[in-house]
Amino acid sequence: MTVLVSGGSQAPLDRLRWAIVDTWTITRRELAHWANHPLQIAVGWAFPVMVLLMFAYLFGGGMTVPGGGGYREFLMPGMFAMTMVFGIETTFAGIATDASRGITDRFRSMPMAGSAVVAGRTAADMLNSLVGLAVMLLCGLAVGWHWRDGIGRALLALGLVLLLRVALLWIGIYLGLVIRNPEAVAVLQFLVWPLGFLSNAFVAPETMPGWLALVTEWNPLSATISAARELFGNPGWEGDSWIAQHAVLMAVVWPTLLTAIFFPLSVRRYRRLSR
C-alpha cells in the first residue's frame, strides 16, 4: 500500500498514481482471499454450470423455442446473463462483511486513496465474473452452443453481458454498505432468483400470463439476453412490443441507467459510512 502524504497539495498525476497503486493493493487482498478459500470460489463458478446442465438436459426436452431452433442455443445467452446476476451475491457478501467487521472504516482511516476500497472490490469482482463467464463459455461449447454471426458480434454480445455485471456490481456495493450484515445474503438470494426467473432466460414471455409477460419484457435482464441472442445469431423470442424490438439499445440503456443511480448512491453511502 502506498503511504504518501494525503491532501490537496499533490499533483493530479500523483493522486491518480496513488489511487491506482492502492486500488491494486486492495484488489490483491481480494485475490489472496480467493487463494485462501478456493472451494468457495470454485462453488461460485460451478453453480451456474449446474443450473445450465439441469435446464439443458433435465428440462430442455420439454421446452419449445419460439420460431424453432435448439433449446441449448436459446438457453446459453440467458445463462451468461444469469452468471452475472449470481455474482451480485459475492459483491454484497464481501462489502457487507468488511463493513460489519470495521475493516472498511479501518481502511478509510489509513493514509490511502479514498476510492481504493471500492475500486479494488470492483476490480476483483469483475475479474471473478470474467473467469465465471469464461467457464460458462467453455461449458456452452461443450453442450453444443455456438455463435453464428461472426466473432465481432459475439464479442459485442459478451460486452453487453459484462456491462450488465457492472450495473449489478454497483447495486451489490450499495446494498452491502446499507445492510452491513453478511447474514443477509440469504435475503438477497431470495430477491435474486425472482429477478433471474422473471426474465426471458429460460422461456419466452409469450408463454406467461399477460401481466407477468409485461414484467418479464421490462426486466433489464431480458434486454441483455435478447440482445445477446440477436448478436450471437441464436434463436430467441421476437415480441411485438417496443422494448422487445429494441433489445440491443435497451441492453445499453438499462445498465447505464442503473449505474447512474447506484454509483452515486454507493459513493455517498461510503463517505457517510462511519457517521
VMD Tcl script that draws the C-alpha trace (Angstrom):
set ca {
  {0.00 0.00 0.00}
  {1.34 3.37 -0.96}
  {1.85 5.68 2.00}
  {2.03 9.24 0.82}
  {1.09 12.47 2.40}
  {-2.59 12.94 1.67}
  {-4.05 16.25 0.82}
  {-4.80 18.56 -2.00}
  {-1.16 19.66 -2.43}
  {-0.35 16.63 -4.61}
  {-0.34 17.00 -8.36}
  {-3.27 15.33 -10.18}
  {-0.97 12.71 -11.73}
  {0.44 11.84 -8.32}
  {-3.05 11.46 -6.86}
  {-4.02 9.24 -9.82}
  {-0.93 7.09 -9.35}
  {-1.64 6.90 -5.64}
  {-5.21 5.76 -6.30}
  {-4.14 3.14 -8.86}
  {-1.48 1.65 -6.59}
  {-3.81 1.49 -3.58}
  {-6.60 0.04 -5.74}
  {-4.25 -2.70 -6.88}
  {-3.32 -3.35 -3.23}
  {-6.98 -3.87 -2.30}
  {-7.51 -6.00 -5.41}
  {-4.59 -8.23 -4.42}
  {-6.15 -8.56 -0.97}
  {-9.30 -9.96 -2.58}
  {-7.26 -12.27 -4.81}
  {-5.44 -13.56 -1.74}
  {-8.87 -14.31 -0.27}
  {-9.56 -16.47 -3.33}
  {-6.31 -18.37 -2.73}
  {-7.26 -18.96 0.91}
  {-10.82 -20.09 0.08}
  {-10.52 -21.92 -3.25}
  {-13.54 -24.14 -2.61}
  {-15.80 -21.16 -2.01}
  {-14.68 -19.55 -5.26}
  {-14.95 -22.80 -7.21}
  {-18.50 -23.36 -5.97}
  {-19.40 -19.86 -7.15}
  {-18.17 -20.72 -10.65}
  {-19.71 -24.21 -10.62}
  {-23.20 -23.16 -9.56}
  {-24.21 -21.62 -12.94}
  {-22.79 -24.74 -14.61}
  {-25.11 -26.90 -12.50}
  {-28.10 -24.74 -13.45}
  {-27.09 -24.97 -17.11}
  {-26.88 -28.76 -17.01}
  {-30.25 -29.01 -15.25}
  {-32.05 -26.93 -17.84}
  {-30.13 -28.31 -20.82}
  {-30.55 -31.98 -20.01}
  {-33.39 -32.35 -17.44}
  {-35.92 -29.73 -18.55}
  {-34.74 -28.85 -22.05}
  {-36.55 -31.74 -23.69}
  {-39.90 -30.21 -22.71}
  {-39.05 -26.68 -23.88}
  {-40.19 -25.25 -27.21}
  {-38.18 -22.44 -28.75}
  {-40.31 -19.74 -30.41}
  {-39.75 -19.90 -34.17}
  {-37.83 -23.16 -33.87}
  {-34.19 -23.81 -33.07}
  {-32.32 -25.72 -30.42}
  {-33.15 -25.03 -26.79}
  {-29.49 -25.08 -25.72}
  {-28.66 -22.23 -28.09}
  {-31.73 -20.39 -26.80}
  {-30.62 -21.07 -23.22}
  {-26.94 -20.10 -23.33}
  {-27.28 -16.29 -23.68}
  {-29.66 -16.45 -20.71}
  {-27.10 -18.42 -18.70}
  {-24.38 -15.89 -19.49}
  {-26.59 -13.16 -18.05}
  {-27.61 -15.31 -15.08}
  {-23.93 -15.85 -14.27}
  {-23.60 -12.08 -13.97}
  {-26.68 -11.96 -11.73}
  {-25.32 -14.64 -9.39}
  {-22.17 -12.51 -8.98}
  {-24.11 -9.84 -7.10}
  {-24.14 -12.15 -4.05}
  {-20.31 -12.22 -4.00}
  {-20.16 -8.43 -4.15}
  {-22.80 -7.96 -1.47}
  {-21.26 -10.51 0.90}
  {-17.74 -9.08 0.55}
  {-18.80 -5.47 1.08}
  {-21.16 -6.31 3.98}
  {-18.55 -8.48 5.73}
  {-15.85 -5.80 5.57}
  {-18.30 -3.10 6.72}
  {-19.68 -5.17 9.63}
  {-16.18 -6.05 10.89}
  {-14.99 -2.45 10.74}
  {-12.40 -3.29 8.08}
  {-13.78 -0.66 5.72}
  {-13.62 2.02 8.43}
  {-10.05 0.98 9.22}
  {-9.07 1.33 5.56}
  {-10.67 4.77 5.45}
  {-8.64 5.87 8.49}
  {-5.37 4.93 6.78}
  {-3.30 7.19 4.50}
  {-4.60 5.66 1.30}
  {-6.72 6.81 -1.60}
  {-10.35 7.05 -0.50}
  {-11.62 5.44 -3.68}
  {-9.29 2.43 -3.45}
  {-11.50 0.33 -1.16}
  {-14.48 0.33 -3.50}
  {-12.40 0.38 -6.69}
  {-10.36 -2.61 -5.53}
  {-13.53 -4.54 -4.78}
  {-14.99 -3.73 -8.21}
  {-11.78 -4.80 -9.97}
  {-11.65 -8.12 -8.09}
  {-15.33 -8.88 -8.64}
  {-15.13 -8.05 -12.34}
  {-12.16 -10.41 -12.63}
  {-14.19 -13.06 -10.81}
  {-17.05 -12.53 -13.27}
  {-14.70 -12.74 -16.25}
  {-13.46 -16.13 -15.07}
  {-17.04 -17.26 -14.41}
  {-18.07 -16.14 -17.90}
  {-15.11 -17.98 -19.44}
  {-16.11 -21.15 -17.59}
  {-19.67 -20.77 -18.86}
  {-18.45 -20.20 -22.44}
  {-16.49 -23.45 -22.35}
  {-19.49 -25.30 -20.91}
  {-21.72 -23.80 -23.59}
  {-19.42 -25.05 -26.34}
  {-19.40 -28.45 -24.64}
  {-23.21 -28.73 -24.71}
  {-23.48 -27.68 -28.35}
  {-23.84 -23.90 -28.25}
  {-22.23 -21.77 -30.99}
  {-22.17 -18.15 -32.03}
  {-23.19 -17.91 -35.68}
  {-22.75 -14.30 -36.83}
  {-19.01 -13.75 -36.54}
  {-16.56 -13.14 -33.74}
  {-17.10 -9.36 -33.79}
  {-20.80 -9.57 -32.95}
  {-20.08 -12.33 -30.42}
  {-17.58 -10.08 -28.61}
  {-20.15 -7.27 -28.65}
  {-22.69 -9.62 -27.06}
  {-20.21 -10.56 -24.34}
  {-19.51 -6.87 -23.80}
  {-23.20 -6.24 -23.15}
  {-23.25 -9.13 -20.68}
  {-20.31 -7.59 -18.80}
  {-21.98 -4.17 -18.92}
  {-24.89 -5.73 -17.06}
  {-22.43 -7.04 -14.47}
  {-21.06 -3.52 -13.94}
  {-24.56 -2.26 -13.11}
  {-25.23 -5.21 -10.79}
  {-21.86 -4.59 -9.15}
  {-22.88 -1.13 -8.01}
  {-26.25 -2.43 -6.80}
  {-24.40 -5.06 -4.75}
  {-21.99 -2.48 -3.32}
  {-24.82 -0.17 -2.32}
  {-26.84 -2.92 -0.67}
  {-23.75 -4.22 1.15}
  {-22.98 -0.75 2.54}
  {-26.60 -0.15 3.57}
  {-27.35 -3.50 5.19}
  {-23.83 -4.28 6.52}
  {-24.93 -7.75 7.55}
  {-23.32 -10.70 5.73}
  {-26.02 -13.00 7.11}
  {-28.50 -11.12 4.92}
  {-27.08 -12.88 1.84}
  {-29.96 -15.35 2.13}
  {-32.42 -12.46 1.81}
  {-30.57 -11.20 -1.25}
  {-30.69 -14.68 -2.78}
  {-34.45 -14.60 -2.22}
  {-34.57 -11.46 -4.38}
  {-32.01 -12.56 -6.98}
  {-33.87 -15.67 -8.05}
  {-37.11 -13.85 -8.98}
  {-35.02 -11.30 -10.92}
  {-33.49 -14.15 -12.90}
  {-36.61 -16.21 -13.48}
  {-38.80 -13.18 -14.24}
  {-36.82 -12.79 -17.43}
  {-36.67 -14.50 -20.81}
  {-33.61 -16.53 -19.80}
  {-35.38 -19.89 -19.76}
  {-38.71 -19.42 -21.53}
  {-40.32 -16.84 -23.81}
  {-42.63 -14.24 -22.20}
  {-45.42 -15.25 -24.58}
  {-45.81 -18.46 -22.58}
  {-46.67 -16.44 -19.45}
  {-49.88 -14.68 -18.32}
  {-50.21 -11.21 -19.80}
  {-49.24 -9.16 -16.75}
  {-46.31 -11.43 -15.99}
  {-45.10 -11.27 -19.59}
  {-45.14 -7.45 -19.35}
  {-42.98 -7.53 -16.21}
  {-40.63 -10.00 -17.88}
  {-40.26 -7.89 -21.01}
  {-39.27 -4.82 -18.98}
  {-36.84 -6.73 -16.77}
  {-33.38 -5.27 -17.57}
  {-32.03 -8.81 -17.65}
  {-34.37 -9.66 -20.56}
  {-32.96 -6.84 -22.69}
  {-29.39 -8.10 -22.28}
  {-30.42 -11.69 -23.01}
  {-32.42 -10.76 -26.13}
  {-29.59 -8.57 -27.40}
  {-27.05 -11.34 -26.82}
  {-29.22 -13.86 -28.69}
  {-29.52 -11.44 -31.58}
  {-25.78 -10.75 -31.74}
  {-24.79 -14.40 -31.29}
  {-27.25 -15.40 -34.02}
  {-29.00 -17.77 -31.62}
  {-32.75 -18.48 -31.69}
  {-34.78 -16.20 -29.49}
  {-38.08 -14.60 -28.78}
  {-39.22 -11.81 -31.13}
  {-42.02 -9.94 -29.41}
  {-44.09 -7.15 -30.94}
  {-43.60 -4.59 -28.16}
  {-41.22 -1.62 -28.41}
  {-38.98 -2.99 -25.67}
  {-38.67 -6.33 -27.47}
  {-37.87 -4.68 -30.81}
  {-35.06 -2.53 -29.33}
  {-33.25 -5.11 -27.23}
  {-29.71 -4.03 -28.16}
  {-30.48 -0.39 -27.37}
  {-32.06 -1.30 -24.03}
  {-29.16 -3.63 -23.20}
  {-27.07 -0.46 -23.11}
  {-29.68 1.88 -21.62}
  {-30.70 -0.30 -18.66}
  {-27.19 -0.94 -17.23}
  {-26.21 2.69 -17.86}
  {-29.30 3.91 -16.03}
  {-28.80 1.53 -13.10}
  {-25.13 2.53 -12.83}
  {-26.09 6.22 -12.95}
  {-28.42 5.61 -9.99}
  {-26.41 3.26 -7.80}
  {-22.87 4.57 -8.39}
  {-23.55 7.97 -6.73}
  {-25.68 6.28 -4.06}
  {-22.78 3.93 -3.26}
  {-20.24 6.76 -3.16}
  {-22.47 8.82 -0.88}
  {-23.10 5.85 1.42}
  {-19.39 5.01 1.53}
  {-18.50 8.57 2.54}
  {-21.12 8.54 5.32}
  {-20.25 5.03 6.50}
  {-18.80 5.87 9.89}
  {-21.35 8.56 10.78}
}
mol new
graphics top color blue
foreach p $ca { graphics top sphere $p radius 0.5 }
foreach p [lrange $ca 0 end-1] q [lrange $ca 1 end] { graphics top cylinder $p $q radius 0.2 }
display resetview
